[in-house]
Amino acid sequence: MLATLLIVFREVIEAGLIVGIVLAATKGVAGRTWWVCLGIAAGVTGAAAVATFAGQIAGLFAGSGQEIFDAAILLLAVTMLTWHNVWMAGHGRAMAHEMKQVGAQVSAGERPLAALAVVVGIAVLREGSEVVLFLYGIASQGGTSAAAMLIGGALGLAAGAATTALMYFGLLAIPAGRLFGVTSGLITLLAAGMAAQAVLFLQQGGFMEYLTRTVWSTSWLLSQDSIVGRLLHTLVGYNDSPNGAQLLVYAATVLIIVALTRIERARHPNRGAVARAA
Amino acid sequence: MTRISWLAALILAAATALPASADDAAPIAVTLKDHRFTPSEIHVKANMASEIRLTNADSTAEEFDSSALHVEKVVAGGANGIVRLRPLAPGHYPFMGEYHSGTARGVVIAE
């Protein structure tokens, strides 16, 4: 049971952190609960489907199907996170101002919410499919009783949900005026980390095999296997021995998001001014 | 602009890591049976890319997982998969089957 608990927790914690960030980033936006739940539900359904067809997916693209699939959904998540940040740069300040004034929920329009729902769905799908494969393996082996497995799974899930709550309330402890900046920064690093991870999958699949040499190693300082290392890996893409291509893509992703948000902010000067004056 | 100089340093560091030379050596065959890897000790040449051809002889899926090697590869039961290893500095790189980490353990030794 403990083994089940640990492995489920380890996978759920990663999805949980991302859901927590999305919830904090959309605080006070009407309809966000519905979108996040939709994302989770789609992710769980997708996880079951991916686990069921794991063998078939792996067999695609000359045996590199899993890598292509992982890279593709990660890059989709990166696109959605970028879109969210850019959109918020244009509309977010005015929105935050409105929220402070009225003290009520505002309608942000559903576009960025849909984008974040996709991100939530992808996070749940990725980690969830591993949980399904793992639990299925144990179940078909018959080593552990079904009850013990279910309890372990449920406890792991609860611990993951608690992580989401911690992340969410931790972020909400940040003063409202700065929350927007913090979540935007977190989302930028989250996206960069995902992009670097996608590079790794492409390299594993035998594509883009450039700059694969490890550039530096900080495993002596903080191992990626440690709890803190894993958390930082999920949150900001911490890698204890990154290779050249990963570093380039990480830096490029941060640069592109920062550049696009600046351009978008410049296009909406009045709204920014209103928010700053408040 | 400290940010720009920081980025320049990063890009320079990345560029000094040379592209991996394509390795034409045959993949190293590893079998997973009863949730154990055979061989569990895999020797590769240091600083050369290499490949492991993992045959999963068990009926359930397994994930070849190694943070040291930066590999996460799911291989379905009864299937096989290629695990590509980047050029490695000499050293020991442990790996495991994530779903049965009690027994499914091994190490890649680059020398």
Chai-1 contact restraints between the chains, C-beta under 6 A:
chainA,res_idxA,chainB,res_idxB,connection_type,confidence,min_distance_angstrom,max_distance_angstrom,comment,restraint_id
A,A54,B,A61,contact,1.0,0.0,6.0,A-B,restraint_1
A,A54,B,V74,contact,1.0,0.0,6.0,A-B,restraint_2
A,A54,B,A76,contact,1.0,0.0,6.0,A-B,restraint_3
A,G55,B,A76,contact,1.0,0.0,6.0,A-B,restraint_4
A,G55,B,A79,contact,1.0,0.0,6.0,A-B,restraint_5
A,G63,B,I82,contact,1.0,0.0,6.0,A-B,restraint_6
A,Q66,B,V74,contact,1.0,0.0,6.0,A-B,restraint_7
A,L133,B,A61,contact,1.0,0.0,6.0,A-B,restraint_8
A,F134,B,Y99,contact,1.0,0.0,6.0,A-B,restraint_9
A,G137,B,T60,contact,1.0,0.0,6.0,A-B,restraint_10
A,G137,B,Y99,contact,1.0,0.0,6.0,A-B,restraint_11
A,S140,B,T60,contact,1.0,0.0,6.0,A-B,restraint_12
A,L200,B,H70,contact,1.0,0.0,6.0,A-B,restraint_13
A,Q204,B,R84,contact,1.0,0.0,6.0,A-B,restraint_14
A,E209,B,A20,contact,1.0,0.0,6.0,A-B,restraint_15
A,Y210,B,P19,contact,1.0,0.0,6.0,A-B,restraint_16
A,L211,B,A17,contact,1.0,0.0,6.0,A-B,restraint_17
A,T212,B,A20,contact,1.0,0.0,6.0,A-B,restraint_18
A,T212,B,R86,contact,1.0,0.0,6.0,A-B,restraint_19
A,R213,B,A17,contact,1.0,0.0,6.0,A-B,restraint_20
A,R213,B,P87,contact,1.0,0.0,6.0,A-B,restraint_21
A,V215,B,A13,contact,1.0,0.0,6.0,A-B,restraint_22
A,V215,B,A17,contact,1.0,0.0,6.0,A-B,restraint_23
A,Q224,B,S67,contact,1.0,0.0,6.0,A-B,restraint_24
A,D225,B,S67,contact,1.0,0.0,6.0,A-B,restraint_25
A,G244,B,A14,contact,1.0,0.0,6.0,A-B,restraint_26
A,G244,B,A17,contact,1.0,0.0,6.0,A-B,restraint_27
A,L247,B,L10,contact,1.0,0.0,6.0,A-B,restraint_28
A,L247,B,A14,contact,1.0,0.0,6.0,A-B,restraint_29
A,L248,B,A14,contact,1.0,0.0,6.0,A-B,restraint_30
A,A251,B,L7,contact,1.0,0.0,6.0,A-B,restraint_31
A,A251,B,L10,contact,1.0,0.0,6.0,A-B,restraint_32
